[in-house]
């Protein structure tokens, strides 16, 4: 089989698909005779020739950016493209930071689980729901237990009732091979749970909290000795009449 080659390339180089750029065309990369021009403040300039639009961009020390390439003629705007890209990256990063990522935790139970183990598993489910995570509860059937699916169904119903204050049944119990699965969703979002954990543990704002009064450090032994000598010297001096008073 003969590989496809690009004509005119030395050595019969194989044809490869190029990378499709998703960035808008700017300045000299715009290849149309005329554009619908928008000013830097959003004002409509109108349909102008490409050369005139590039000249206006150069005079304003701005870039000519193609914002609507499918329009006829394409819409271009005068803007600082570097600043625009920087602000767009900041907004996207801030949006990703504020977006809460939903995590599905999984808890596995047996139909004939011990009461102590059930309490431990239920505690895990409650902790996950408080954190704003979904919980996938799986009942694992082994051997003859597969002929008693009602045991798993009753256990899942019991668990859903025990944690109903924190979550709700998002996906009803469903048989999946040897397992039975149910999904419990939290009543509150993960972002709300994170905001509550980040809040200060002490009540009230920092301005409302009582301020701690720092006590002055205790005097040293040398300072106490000097103060005692000064007091003794002052006590031993005789009382003398003040200057200018008659006896």
Secondary structure, DSSP 8 states (H G I E B T S, - for coil): ----B-TT-TT--B--------S--BGGG---SEEEEE-TTS-EEEEEEHHHHHHHHHHTT-EEEEEETTSSS-EEEEE-HHHHHHHHHHHHHHHHHHS----EEEEEEETT--HHHHHHHHHHHHHHHHTT-EEEEEEE--GGGGG-HHHHHHHHHHHHHHTTTTEEEEEEEEEETTEEEEEEEESS-HHHHHHHHHS-SSSS-TTTS-----------HHHHHHHHHHHHHHHHS-----TT---
